[in-house]
Amino acid sequence: MSKVVVLKTSPETVLEDIDRAFELAEIEKEFSRQAPTIIKPNISWHFVYPASNTTPWQLEGAVLSLKKRGYSELHVVENNTVVTNPYKGEKLLKFDRVFAKYDLPVYYNFKDLRWVKYEPKGELLILSRIYKKGIYIPEFFFGKNIIHLPTVKTHIYSTITGSMKNAFGGLLNTKRHYTHTWIHETLVDLLTIQKEIHTGIFTLMDGTHIGCGPGPRTLEPHEADLLLASPDSVAIDAVEAKLLGFDPMSIPFIRLAHEKGLGVGDLREIEVVGEDIEKINFHCHVGDNLASRVGDILWFGPLKGVQWLFFHTPLVYIFVFGSFFYHDMLWYPIKGKKLVQEYLEGSKWGRLFKKY
């Protein structure tokens, strides 16, 4: 039976609550003190937007709790995507304050790390067929603990995005969009690889705000005051799915990972410590935005068979620009900024954010 910790929290107690979550989730059973630890934040959008990105208190709380337990060699690894800028994100999201305060070294997998060909020991579902010339991952990840810092939110292609999805940016290069048609199988394959290369895997998930709708960017945020922690990536994603209003085993990547024995996705086999999750249901729906409607046609719809023409050739830059223009130049100025202003002025978590 796997364990997932779900705690209520507040801006006044969040750092202490993160430490308590680490203790209840028994991180020391998962992580070796002899191994360095990678901290993997989640920047789904380089703009401030509640529920979309790792929060500064989530990052700081993880660092404090790890140091308290004797994990002294900490490294942050960031990635970029075709629509996010990690340098811009770190400043706007105030990660850089935390990095400086605790003297954390930061590596960018797209420029600082050497990528090496990896032959997985376990059977893969799809990645070896997508990347016919071989699977390449950062050599830096081998032999290290990793702690994932996702948030509680929905996703247009994977229904939810959490611990398992957080490896998508770290372990795959900028051609990760090749996998979108098979996103669920890809996440399972990445967990297979993680279990082979890491000395321990742990997740601290921020649910101070949760995001519903066509995520991971154009979300409808709701204040929820929750923290989740677990050494089982499948189990914490299953509990996240339940909180958001989904049947975990109906989400393919959770079911497939459970069936492969990579973790526990069946809520009946998960011990939830802290809050009674039976009383929590945010009734989220994913829905669509303009970007996802285009993606549905090209990755899952009638043009799926010729997607190589759009995404494996220079034509991909048309879609990269289209996504950037829609998210950053249209949706955020028209709708997102107003929601962010309400968050910063009207939410207790927004006021905490402003203090960083």
C-alpha positions in Angstrom: 0.0 0.0 0.0 1.3 3.4 -1.0 1.0 6.5 1.2 0.0 10.0 0.1 -0.1 13.0 2.5 -2.8 15.6 2.0 -2.7 18.6 4.4 -4.5 21.8 4.9 -2.2 24.8 5.0 -2.1 28.6 5.3 0.3 31.3 4.3 1.4 31.6 7.9 2.2 27.9 8.4 3.0 26.7 4.9 6.8 26.2 5.4 6.1 24.2 8.6 3.3 22.3 6.9 5.6 21.3 4.1 8.1 20.0 6.6 5.3 18.0 8.3 4.3 16.6 4.9 7.9 15.4 4.3 7.9 13.8 7.7 4.5 12.0 7.3 5.4 10.9 3.8 8.7 9.4 5.2 11.0 10.9 2.6 14.1 9.5 4.4 12.9 6.0 3.5 13.0 7.1 -0.2 16.0 9.3 -0.4 19.7 8.4 0.2 21.7 11.1 1.9 24.7 9.9 0.1 23.2 10.8 -3.3 22.8 14.4 -4.6 19.3 15.6 -5.0 17.8 17.2 -8.1 14.9 19.7 -7.5 12.7 19.9 -10.5 10.3 22.9 -10.5 7.4 23.2 -12.9 7.2 26.3 -15.1 4.1 25.7 -17.2 4.0 29.5 -18.0 6.7 32.1 -17.5 4.0 34.5 -16.4 2.6 34.7 -12.9 -0.7 32.7 -12.9 -2.2 30.9 -9.9 -2.1 27.0 -10.1 0.0 27.0 -13.3 3.5 27.0 -11.8 5.6 25.9 -8.8 5.1 28.5 -6.0 8.1 30.1 -4.3 7.0 28.8 -0.9 6.7 25.3 -2.4 10.3 25.6 -3.6 11.6 27.2 -0.4 9.8 24.7 1.8 11.3 21.8 -0.1 14.8 23.2 0.2 14.4 23.8 4.0 13.0 20.4 4.6 15.7 18.6 2.6 18.5 20.6 4.3 17.0 19.9 7.7 17.2 16.2 7.0 20.8 16.3 5.9 20.4 16.4 2.1 23.0 19.0 1.6 23.9 18.6 -2.1 20.9 20.1 -3.9 20.8 21.0 -7.6 17.9 22.7 -9.5 17.3 21.6 -13.1 15.1 23.7 -15.4 13.9 23.0 -18.9 12.4 25.1 -21.6 9.5 24.5 -24.0 8.5 26.0 -27.2 6.1 28.4 -25.3 7.9 29.0 -22.0 11.1 30.8 -21.1 12.7 29.5 -17.9 14.9 32.6 -17.5 11.9 34.9 -17.6 9.9 32.5 -15.5 12.4 32.3 -12.7 12.4 36.1 -12.3 8.6 36.6 -12.6 7.8 33.6 -10.4 10.4 34.7 -7.9 12.4 31.4 -8.0 15.5 33.5 -8.3 15.0 34.9 -4.8 14.9 31.4 -3.4 17.9 30.3 -5.5 20.0 33.2 -4.2 18.8 32.9 -0.6 20.0 29.2 -0.3 22.8 29.4 -2.8 21.3 26.8 -5.1 23.1 25.9 -8.3 20.8 26.0 -11.3 21.3 23.9 -14.5 19.3 24.2 -17.8 19.0 20.8 -19.4 18.9 22.4 -22.9 22.3 24.0 -22.6 24.2 22.9 -19.5 23.8 19.2 -19.4 25.2 16.5 -21.7 22.6 14.2 -23.2 23.4 10.5 -23.6 21.8 7.6 -25.4 20.0 5.4 -22.9 18.8 1.8 -23.3 16.0 1.2 -20.8 16.1 -2.2 -19.0 12.3 -2.3 -18.6 9.9 -2.7 -21.5 8.7 0.6 -23.0 5.2 1.2 -24.4 6.0 3.8 -27.1 9.2 5.9 -26.7 11.5 3.5 -28.6 9.1 3.6 -31.5 8.9 7.4 -31.5 12.7 8.0 -31.2 13.9 5.4 -33.7 17.5 6.7 -33.4 17.5 6.2 -29.7 16.3 7.7 -26.5 18.6 10.5 -25.1 18.3 11.8 -21.6 20.5 14.1 -19.4 23.5 12.2 -18.0 23.4 14.5 -15.0 20.2 12.7 -13.8 21.9 9.3 -13.2 22.5 8.2 -9.7 20.6 11.2 -8.1 17.4 11.6 -6.0 14.8 13.8 -7.7 12.0 15.8 -6.1 9.2 17.0 -8.4 7.3 20.2 -7.6 4.1 20.2 -9.7 0.8 21.9 -8.9 -2.7 20.6 -8.8 -4.2 21.3 -12.2 -5.9 19.9 -15.3 -4.3 19.5 -18.7 -5.7 19.6 -22.2 -4.0 16.4 -23.4 -3.4 14.3 -20.3 -6.5 15.3 -18.2 -4.4 16.1 -15.2 -0.7 17.0 -14.9 1.3 16.2 -11.8 4.2 14.2 -10.7 4.5 11.9 -13.7 4.0 14.7 -16.2 6.7 16.8 -14.4 9.4 14.4 -15.9 8.2 15.3 -19.4 10.3 18.5 -19.6 13.3 17.2 -17.6 13.9 13.9 -19.4 12.9 14.8 -23.0 14.5 17.3 -25.2 12.8 20.1 -27.2 11.4 17.5 -29.7 9.1 16.2 -26.9 6.1 17.3 -28.9 6.7 14.2 -31.1 5.0 12.3 -28.3 1.8 14.2 -27.8 -0.4 11.7 -29.6 0.8 9.0 -27.2 1.2 11.3 -24.1 -0.2 8.7 -21.7 2.1 5.9 -22.8 5.0 8.4 -22.8 4.5 9.4 -19.2 4.5 5.7 -18.2 7.7 5.1 -20.1 9.3 8.1 -18.4 8.4 6.7 -15.0 10.0 3.4 -16.1 13.2 5.3 -16.9 13.1 7.4 -13.8 12.9 4.3 -11.6 16.0 2.9 -13.3 18.2 6.0 -13.1 17.2 7.8 -9.9 18.2 6.7 -6.4 14.9 8.0 -5.1 11.7 9.9 -6.4 9.6 12.1 -4.3 6.9 14.7 -5.0 5.7 17.8 -3.2 2.5 19.1 -4.9 1.1 22.6 -4.3 -2.6 22.8 -4.1 -2.8 26.2 -2.5 -4.6 27.1 -5.7 -6.0 24.4 -8.0 -6.5 24.9 -11.7 -9.5 23.7 -13.7 -10.2 23.9 -17.4 -7.9 23.8 -20.4 -4.5 23.8 -18.6 -1.7 24.0 -18.0 -2.0 27.7 -18.7 -5.5 29.0 -19.5 -6.9 27.7 -16.2 -9.7 28.8 -13.9 -7.9 29.0 -10.5 -9.6 28.2 -7.2 -8.1 28.7 -3.7 -7.9 25.3 -2.0 -5.2 25.6 0.7 -3.8 22.1 0.1 -0.4 20.4 0.1 0.3 16.8 -1.2 3.4 14.7 -0.7 4.4 11.1 -1.6 7.2 8.9 -2.7 4.8 7.2 -5.2 4.3 9.3 -8.3 1.4 7.2 -9.5 -0.4 7.4 -6.1 0.0 11.1 -5.7 -1.4 11.7 -9.2 -4.3 9.4 -8.5 -5.2 11.4 -5.3 -4.8 14.6 -7.3 -7.2 13.2 -9.9 -9.7 12.3 -7.2 -9.5 15.8 -5.7 -10.1 17.4 -9.1 -13.2 15.2 -9.7 -11.9 12.4 -11.9 -11.8 8.7 -11.5 -8.0 8.0 -11.3 -8.2 4.7 -13.1 -10.1 6.2 -16.0 -7.0 8.3 -16.8 -4.9 6.1 -19.1 -1.4 7.0 -17.7 -2.4 6.3 -14.1 -4.1 3.0 -15.1 -1.2 1.9 -17.3 1.4 2.7 -14.6 -0.6 0.9 -12.0 -0.9 -2.2 -14.3 2.8 -2.1 -14.9 3.6 -2.1 -11.2 5.2 1.3 -11.3 3.1 2.6 -8.5 -0.5 2.5 -7.1 -3.3 4.1 -9.0 -6.2 2.4 -7.3 -7.5 4.6 -4.4 -8.5 1.5 -2.5 -4.8 0.6 -2.2 -3.6 4.1 -1.2 -3.3 5.3 2.4 -4.2 8.9 2.6 -2.8 10.7 5.7 -4.2 14.0 6.8 -7.4 15.3 5.2 -10.4 13.1 4.4 -10.3 13.3 0.6 -13.8 11.7 0.3 -15.1 15.1 1.3 -13.2 17.0 -1.3 -14.3 17.2 -5.0 -13.5 20.3 -7.1 -15.7 19.0 -10.0 -13.2 20.1 -12.6 -13.6 19.7 -16.3 -10.8 20.1 -18.9 -12.5 21.7 -21.9 -10.7 23.3 -24.8 -9.1 26.5 -25.9 -8.0 27.6 -29.3 -4.6 25.9 -29.0 -6.0 22.6 -27.9 -8.6 22.5 -30.7 -5.8 22.7 -33.2 -3.8 20.1 -31.4 -6.8 17.8 -31.2 -7.1 17.8 -35.0 -3.3 17.3 -35.6 -2.4 14.9 -32.8 -5.6 13.0 -32.2 -7.9 13.7 -35.1 -8.2 13.3 -38.9 -4.7 14.6 -39.6 -2.9 12.4 -37.1 -1.5 10.2 -39.8 0.4 13.1 -41.4 1.4 15.0 -38.3 5.1 14.4 -39.2 4.5 17.1 -41.9 3.5 19.7 -39.4 5.7 18.8 -36.4 8.9 17.1 -37.8 9.6 19.8 -40.4 10.1 23.6 -40.3 6.3 24.0 -40.4 6.4 23.4 -36.7 7.5 27.0 -36.2 4.1 28.2 -37.5 2.4 26.4 -34.6 5.1 27.5 -32.1 4.4 31.1 -33.1 0.6 30.5 -33.1 0.7 29.1 -29.5 2.9 32.0 -28.3 0.6 34.6 -29.9 -2.5 33.0 -28.5 -1.3 32.5 -25.0 1.0 35.4 -24.4 -0.4 38.1 -26.7 -4.1 37.5 -26.6 -5.3 35.3 -23.7 -3.0 36.6 -21.0 -3.5 40.4 -21.7 -7.3 40.0 -22.3 -8.2 37.6 -19.5 -5.2 36.4 -17.6 -4.0 39.7 -16.2 -7.3 40.5 -14.6 -7.3 37.1 -12.8 -3.7 37.6 -11.7 -4.5 41.1 -10.3 -7.4 39.6 -8.4 -5.1 36.9 -7.1 -2.3 39.3 -6.0 -4.7 41.7 -4.3 -7.6 39.6 -3.1 -6.1 36.2 -2.2 -4.0 35.5 0.9 -1.7 33.4 -1.3 -1.3 36.3 -3.7 -0.3 38.6 -0.9 2.3 36.0 0.3 3.6 35.8 -3.3 4.1 39.6 -3.2 6.3 39.3 -0.1 8.9 37.2 -1.8 
